[in-house]
Structures are given as structure tokens and as C-alpha cells.
Amino acid sequence: MAETLALNVLVIGGGGREHALAWALAKSERVGKVYVAPGNGGTSGGKIENVAIGHSASDFAKLVEFAQTQSVGLVVPGPEQPLVDGISDAFKKVGIPTFGPSARAARIEGSKAFSKDFMKKHGIPTAAYGNFTDYNEACEFVKNATFDVVIKASGLAAGKGVLMPTTKEEALEALKSVMVDREFGDAGSEVVVEELLVGQEISVLAVSDGYTVTSFPAAQDHKRAYDGDAGPNTGGMGAYAPAPVATAELLQKIHKSVLQPSIDGMRRDGFPFVGCLFTGFMLTADGPKVLEYNCRFGDPETEAVLPLLDESCDLAEVFLAAAEGRLDAVPLKFRDGFSATVVVASGGYPGSYAKGRAIAFKPTAADTHVFHAGTACDGSQVVTAGGRVLAVTGVSDTVQGALDRAYAGVATVSFDGAFHRTDIGFRALNQPREGLSYADAGVDIDAGNRLVDLIKPIVKATRRAGTDSDIGGFGGVFDLKATGYKDPVLVSATDGVGTKLKIAHETRVHDTVGVDLVAMQVNDIIVQGAEPLFFLVGLDEDPVDF
């Protein structure tokens, strides 16, 4: 049997997302090298090596040449801009498998107007909207809207092109800043004005080969800079997964109503999507609705979901299978438990901030990972080089345990001016139990029904004048006249298992507790000179194999 050649992988980008991807890919036994272009202060060592090449469109030729020279067998682009610019197409032309969509498919993120029209065409639930290139028409739409609105620059705006006005006056001013003043440059040459949706948000990252689509655990992130969701919007200050609000039933609905129709729709429209489709949802009273599509892994969601991969799951094999159109042959598996990611940022972020500040690291505990985002190497010293500097992830059996490990990890890193939110995961910790079922409460309806069926014949044998012998209801009738009594006096008795159960535990004999209880009740009636007429009982049980 021929020996399988080592797989060399090229990850394109230099943030926390790319560090997490490189880390997960390097765990593959099949992978020989993971090159990261350009990488950061944490993406070197072991199998991982930085490559001093950027990822703008002018760098594509250099990246392709490097990949050919180093026998790269899989390319994984991280950021959205090179995907929109056609980096996957550049590698496809020379026959190198790439886990990332074509430029045509990347329009699903590159143009919000395009994505909204796509959703409308394919019946994918989303907010009511209008697309505008004419400023005056957009203003008229806002003035006549019967709902609160969100203003979105249609093009890529580094995650900052969404404005959420609270009044029509603010909405009109937002349109002016985007379309006339060009606050976001050419990204604002077209705008989407859409209905403001209300509810909890979740992010679903899904892998697709253009046909099959399979998802990572749903995540929830924290966009605001400060505790209590205060302060300006950021690229994300933390995340956790799986989000408790994303129940199995909800995720099944999302797959059926959004993910699979989106993948099928793009293929049928002539631009099959290969790569990671990141879909943001608002969980409204009318069900999940799509806020946006992204054509790549999210950040910091990636740092949260990748540590949940099962040890048996080879991410490089998954990505390669997707790039080669055979994703259905390679399962995406996850470990039980939760992960939480806390971002450590530079003071002043998301505004202006200092760079070049030395970062000190201490050892971290097991199931804690420190992913570098905005870092660089100054000689042998790792220094800050961005707003979001580090993403620290903890994994545990519980949300609280994952948060505890993440924050313990945060305590192992330090640099001048560092700050982070202290309330990551507050939604998960305060999540109410919605739609509590009998099973959630520990009640097995089927087992109860089986018990009723088993004892029906026994109950039937107790039938007497004045009552029936049916079982399974929540009330009953006893006709005293039918018994022949005149001016009767009713006597009742009640009892509990009490001491009898303690004796049963001591003697390890439990099958007579019920008999003893009934006998005690009957005795209590008889000593009053009365005749037992009926017995009322409630049956509670631990799981029993009937």
C-alpha cells in the first residue's frame, strides 16, 4: 500500500481566527506543515510557520507561487476581503484545493444588497428591507416605514457598516453619513434599509462543499466593548458555544429552513458555495431570521468552536473533503461540553490604541488556549500589534466551568493598557428554561402509560356498586345511594411512606411498601367502625424497566 504523502496547508490571514485554524489543522497526523501568511506573534513553532506575504489582491501571485514551491495541498483563506477579491479562484486556476468560496459565491457577504435579494428569491426568512443606490429614495423609504430600521452599508466595511438609529431623524442622519458623507467609503454607495429585528442573536458556522452542509455548535458573541453590553460596537469581545438558547429543535429548523436552502440556492444560481458559511440569526417571536451571511469563519466564534472538535475529528481532512466535493464522506465530530472565549484588547479599542507594548505570558492550565490576534514579534519579545490582542478560550463540561477556565487563562497574560469584559456568557448563565417538557422535568409519559396498562386488570377486579373501575383519569365519582347507605358519615384517612420506607431501605425489601401503606389506610378506616369504599393514590417513581 502506497504511503500517504504529508499534506502541507497554507492559512491566509493574521488574526486570532487564523491562529485557531492553524492550531486545529496542525493537530492532524496527516499534516506536515501549516504555513500562515502573514501570521502573527503566535503562529510559529512546531508544524506552524509564518510566511511574510500579505493577502491583498496584489499579493495573490506571490501566494500562488509560494504554494506551488512548497507543495501546498490545501489553502484555507481566513479574511473576507481576499475571498471577495477572488483568492480562491487564483488557486483553483493552478489546481490547488481551496477551502473558501469563489468570488461569485463570496458576494453573499461582499454585497448585503445581493444577499438580501438572494434570501428573498429563495424564501429564506429575513427582515423586511429595501436596497438603495439613490439617497432620496432611501430617505422616502425610511419616512414611510412602519417599523424601526437598521441602516447597512452594502459593501465590506470591516464589520463597522451597520448603524442602528432609534428615531426616524437619526435614521435619516445615518443615511446621510453613509451615502452622502461616505463614512464607510465605497462600501456605502449602496445601502440596505431593513426592519429592526428583536430577540437573541446566535451565529452558526457551517462547512459546505456546495451540496452537503454540516454545522459547528451555535455560538453567541459579545459585540459591545464594555460590560453590560455598553460602549461602542467592536469586532467581538468574546463568545461561547454551544449557546444554550440554540436547542436541537431550533438547529434542526435552521438547517431545514436556512442552511440547506442557502447552499442549494447558490448552487442552482450558478455559484456553488465551498467553504465556511457563517450565518447570523435573530431568534424572533416568529422564528429564526437571517441577519447576515459571512463567507468565512467568524472571529472570535472560531476560537470558541474549534476547541470543541472531537479528538477523532481531523479538520484538515474535513476541509480537504469539502474542497474536493466529498464532504458527506468525512464526519464533523464534537466533544461534549462547552467553550468560552474572552478577548483581551488594547486600551482605547475600538478607537485609537498604542502598539508595540510587551506582552507577558504565564503557563496556562489544561483545556485553556491562548490564541494570538493582534500580536507581532519584536526580536524575541511578543508585542501588541492590534486592537484585539489575544483570545483566551476555556473548555469544560459546563458553561460556568468554561468561563472559569477562560478567565483563569486571561489572568496568565498581561500588557500595559490591557482590558477585557468580565461578563462574557451572562446570557447563557441567565438563560431561562423555555418550553419545559415532561421529559425535562424527569417525567416519562410512556413509562406511566405502560404502568397504567399493567394495573388495569387489577383495578378492574375491585369494582363494586357505587363506582366504576376505570383508571388513568384525574378524578372520580362515588354514588353513595347505590351502596344502600342512609344518612352516611364519611371517614377519611391519609398516610405516607415515612418509617416504612426507612425500614425498607434497612432490610433491602421494597416490594411490600405499597402493600403496607394500603393496609395501614384500611386499618385506619376500620378502627373508626367504617367500611372502606375507595382508595386514592398518586404514584411517583424513579425510572423503572417495565
N, C-alpha and C positions, 0 to 999 in steps of 0.2 A: 504494500500500500504506500502511495507517494506521501511524503511528509508535507504537511500544510505549511506554506510559507508565512513568515511573520507579517502581520498587517501593520503598515505604517499609516498613521492618521494625522491629518492637518486640521487643527481647530483654528478658525479665523475670528479674531477679536482679542480684547484685552481686559475684560471686566470680571466681576465675580461669577457671572454666568459661565464664562469661558473657563475659568479655573475649575468650577464644579464639573463641567463637561469633561475637561481634560483628566481630572481626578477619577471620574467614573469610568472613562474609556481606558485609562491606564490599568485598571483592575482586571481587564480582560487578559486571559492567558495567551490569547492569540495575538494580541497587540505587541509589536516590537518597540515602536517609538510613537510618542504623541508630540507633534510639533505645534506650537501655539504662535500665531502671527498677529500682532506683535507680542502678545503676552503681557505679563506684569511682574511685580516683585515676588509673587508666589508660584508662578508657573514654570518652575525649573527644578530639576532634581529627579533622580530615578529615571523612569522612562520619559519624563516630560522635559521638553527643551524649547526655549524661546527662539523665535526667528525674527530678525529685525526687518520686517516688511509690513507696511501698513495695509489697509483694506479699502482704500478709495478706488474708484474705477480706474484711475491711472496706475494702480498697483496690480491690477489683475494679471497682466502679462508676466510680471515678476513672480507672482504666486504660482501661476501655472508652470512656469519654468522650474521653480523650486520643487514643486510636487513631482514633476517628471524626473528631475535629477535624483530625488530621494526615494523614488519608487513608492510614492504615496498611493494607497489603495482605497482611501476613504477621506472625503473632505466634509467637514462639519462647520458651516458658517454660523456665527453667533448673532451679530447685529442685523437689524432690518435694512439699513441703508445699502450695504453691498448686495443683499438679496434683491432689493428693488432695482438696483443698478445692473443686475444680471450676472452676478458672480457664478451662480450655479450653471448658467448657460456656457460660461467660459470654460469650465472644467468638463462639462458634458461634450463639448466640441473635440476634446482630446481623449475622451473615453475614460475619464476618472469618475467613479461613482461618487455622487454628492448627496448628502442628506440635507436638502434645502430646496425650496421651490424655485421654479423658473421665474424670470422677470414678469412674465404674464400672470402667473399664479400669485406672485408677491404683491400684485396690485390690490389684493384683498386687504392688505394693510397700507400700502402706499397711497391709496386713494379712498378716503372714507365715503365719498360720494359713490364711487364704484361699488364698494362693499354694501352700502345700503340698498342700491338698486339690485344687486345680486340677491340679497335677502328677500326683497320684495318679489322678485321673479320666481324664486324657489319656495316661497311660502314659509320662510324661516321667521319665527316670532321675534320682533324687534319693536323699537319705539316708532311712533308716527314721526314723519320727517319731511323735509324739503331740501333739495340741493340747489345752490345758487351761485352763479358767477356774476350776477348783476346786483350791485349793492342796494339799489332802490327796491328791487323785487324782494330781496331778503327782508328789508325793513317792513314792507307791506305784510309779508307772511307773519312776522313777529307781532305786528299790531293787531292782526286778525286772529291770532292763535287763541284757542280756548283753553290752553294748558300752559303750564310753566315750561320754559325752554332751556336747552343747552346749546351753546354755540361751539362748533368744532371746525377748526381749520382742516380742510380735506387732506392736505399733503402731510408728509412727515415733518414733525416739529419737535423732535427729541422728547416726546412724551409731555410736552407743555402746551399743546394746541387746543385744549379744552377749557372753555370758560362757562361758569355756572352762575348766571345772574339771578337775582331774587325778585326783580321787578322788570316791567317792560322797558322802563327808562334805562336800566342797567343793561338789558339785552340789546337795545339799540346802540348804546355806547360800546358794547362788546363787538358788535358788527362793524362799527366804525374803526375800532382799533385793529381788527383783523383784516378787513377788506380795503380800507382806505389808508390807514396809517401803516399797514403791513407789519404789525408787531411780530409776526412769525414768517416774514419774508414771503417767498413764492408759495409756501405751504398754504397761505391764506387767500390765494387767488380764487379759490372756490371754497365755499363753506357748506356745512351741513347744519341746519337748524332742526333740532329734534325735541320731542317730548321728554321732559324730565321724568325718569322712572324712579320709583321709591321702593326700597327694600334692602336686603343684604346682598352684597356682591360676592361672587366666587369666580375663581379662574380655573379653567380646565385646559391642561396641556395634553394634546393628543398627537400620537405618531401615526402617519399615514404613508402608504405607497401609491396613493391615487385611487385605490379600491377599498382596501381594508383600513379601518381606523380603530385604534385602541388607546385608552386614556391612562394618564397618571392620576394619582389621587387628587381630588379637587383641593385647591388651596384658597386661603383668604390672605390678602396682604393689607398693609397699612400705608396709605399714601401720604398722609399729613406728617409734617415734620416733628410735631411735639405730642406729648401725652394728651389723652382725651380727644384725639383727632383734631387738635388745634394746630394753627400755623399754616404755612403755605404748602401746596402740593409738592411732592418730590417724586423721584423715580421709584420709591418704595423704601420704607424704613424697617420692614420686617414682614414675615409671613409664617404661616403654619399649615400643616397638612397631615391627614385629611381633615377638611373642615367638617365639624360635627353637623352643621346645617345641611350638608350635602348627603342626604340619605341615599341608600341603594336604590330606592324607588325613584327619587329625583334624578339620579345619574342615569338610570335606565331611560327615563323620559327625555333627558338631554341628548343621549346618544341617538334615540329614535327620531326626535323632532328637529335636532340641530346638527349634530356632528356628522352622522351618515348622510343626511340630505345635502350638507355643505360639500362633502367630498364628492358625492355623486354629481352634484350640480356643477362643480368646477370641471370635472372630467367631461361631462356632457356638453359643457360650453366650450370645450377645446383647450383647457389649460389645467390638466390634472395636477393635483397638489401632492407633492412629495416632500416630507419633512415634518416639522412640528407646527401644528395649527393650535395657536393659543387663543382661546375664546373667552371673553369676559362676559359674565352673565349678571343680570339683576334678577333676584328672586322676588317677583312682584306677586300681588294678590291674585293675578290672572295666570300665574305660572312663570317659569324662567323665560327671560327675554334677552336677546343678544345685545350687549353694549358695543362690542367691537371685536374684530378679528385682528390677531397679530400673526405674522408669517414665520415666527421663530419662537424659541424659548423665552419665557419671561424672566425678569430679574427684579426681586430676589426669589421668585417662586421656584426657579431651577435649583437654587441652593437648598430649598426646603424639600423638594420631591425626590431628587436623585439619591440622597442617603437612605430613602425608603426602599430602594431596589433590593430584591432578594439576592442573597449571595450567589444563587444559582443562575441569576439573570446576567447575561453578557450583553452590555449596552452596545458594544461595537458590533456584535452580530445582529442586534435589533436594527441599528441604523443602516448597516450594510444590506440587510434583507429589505428594508424599506426602499433604499436607493435602487435596488435591483428588482423591485416589483414582486417580492415574495414574502411580505410581512406576515401573511397568515401561517407561515411555516415556523416562525420564531416567536414564542410567547414572551410577553412583558409581565414579569412577576414582581410582587412586592412583599416585604416583610410585614408582619402585624406590628402595630404601634403607631406612634405619632412623631412628627418632627416639627421643630420651631426654629426660625432664623431671626436673628437680631442684627440689624445693620449698625455699625459704628461709623459715624460720619465726622467730617471736619467741621470745626466751629465756623458758623456763617452759612453753611449749606442749607437750602439750595441757592443762596445768594453767593456772593464772593467769599473766597476762603483762601487760606495760606496753603502752600505746597512745600514739600521738602522737609517736613518735620519727622524726626526719627521715631520709629515705632519699636517698642519693647515687647517681646513675647516671652511668656512663661509656658511650661508644659500644660497640656490640656488632658482632661480625663477621657476615658473610653466613651465612644458614641458621641463625641464632640468634635466638630470640624471647623477650622478657621479658613474660610475662602477669601483670597485677596481680590479686591475690586480696584480701587484707586490707589495702587501702590507701585513703586519702582525701586530699583536698586541703585544706590549711590556708593559704588565700591562694594563693600561687604555689608553695608547698612541698608535695611529696608526703610523707605521713607514714604510719606504720603504723597500722592500724585493726583488726587481727585476728591470729589465731594463725598461720595460713598466710598469709604476706605476698605472696610472689612465686612464680611457677612459671616456671623458665627452661628452654627447650626448644632442643635442638640436633638438626640433621638431617644425615645423612651416608650414604655408601654402606655403611658397616659399623656394627655396634653400638658398637664402641670409638670410632670416629670421631664418632658422635653424642654419646656420653658426653663425649668430649674437648671438643666444642663447647659442650655444656650447661655443663660445669664452668668453661670459659673465660668463658661468659656470667655464671655466678654470681660470678666474680671482678670483674665490672664493676658490681656493686651492693653497697651496704653500709649498715648502720644499727646502732645500738648494741644489742647483745644478740642479733644475728642468729646462727642456726645452721642447718646442713643436714647431711644424711647424705653421707658420702664414698664409699659403696659401692653406689650405685644401679646396677642392671644386673648385679650379681655372678652372679645365676643364669644370665643369658644368656651371660656370658663363660665360665662354668664348665660350660655345658650339654654333657653327653656326647652323642656321636652315637649315637642309638638306632635299631635296625633298619637298619643299614648295608646298602644294596643293592649288587648288582654295578655298577649304573649309577653310584652314589655313589663307587665305587672306581675308576671310569674304564673299566669293562669293558662292552663292547657285545655281549651274548649273541647278538643277531640277526645282527650282522656276523660273529661267529665261526661261527655255523651256516652262513651263506652261503659262507664260505671253505671249510668242510669239504665242502659240496656241490660247489664248483668243482673241488677237487683230488681228489675220489673217483675219477674215471676214470683220473687219472694214477697214483694209488696202486695201482689195480686192475691196471695194466699191469706192476707189479713183482712180481706173485705168483710164488712159487717153492715147491718142495717143502719142507715143514717148517714153513710158516707160512701164515696167511691174508693177505688184503689189505684187511681192514676198517680203517676209520679213524673216529676220534671217541671212542674209549674211553680209559681211563686205565691200561691195562695190556695185555700181550700174551703169547703163548706161542710158543716156537720149539721144534719137535721135532727134535733133532739126529739121532735114529735114522732119521727119514725122509730125511735127506740122504745116508745111506750111510757116514757117518764112523765110524771105530773108534778108541776112546780119544782123542777130540779134546781139544785145548788151546784155550781161548778167549782171544782177544786183544781188548782194547777200546781205544778212543781217544776223547778229548774235545777240543773246541776251542771258541773263542769268536770273535766278530767282530773284536774288538781292532783291530789295524792295518788290516785290510781295510776297516773302517767309516771310519777316518780317511782312507784313500785314496779311498774312495767320496765322501766329503764334498769332498775337494780336487778331484776330477775331475768331480763332479756326476753320477756314474754309480752308481746304487744297485741297478739291477735284476739285477746279476750277483753281488751279495754272497752270496746264498744258494747259488748255483752254486759259487762259490769255496769256501764253507765246506764243502759236501758233498764236493767234490773233495779238499780237504785231509784230511778224515776218511778217505776211501777210501785216499788215498795212505799215510796213517799206518798203515793196516791192511796194505796190500800190502807195504810195506817190511819187515814182520815175517814175510813169507812166508805170510800168511794170506789166506783168501778172505772178502770182505765178505758177511755174512749178513743183517743188518738195520740200519736206521738209526733212531735215536730222536731226536726233535726236539721242542722246545717253541716254539710260535710266539707272539710278543708283537708288538703293532703299535700304532701311533698310528691315529686314525680314518682309514679308507680307504674310498673310494667304490667298492664292488664292483658 
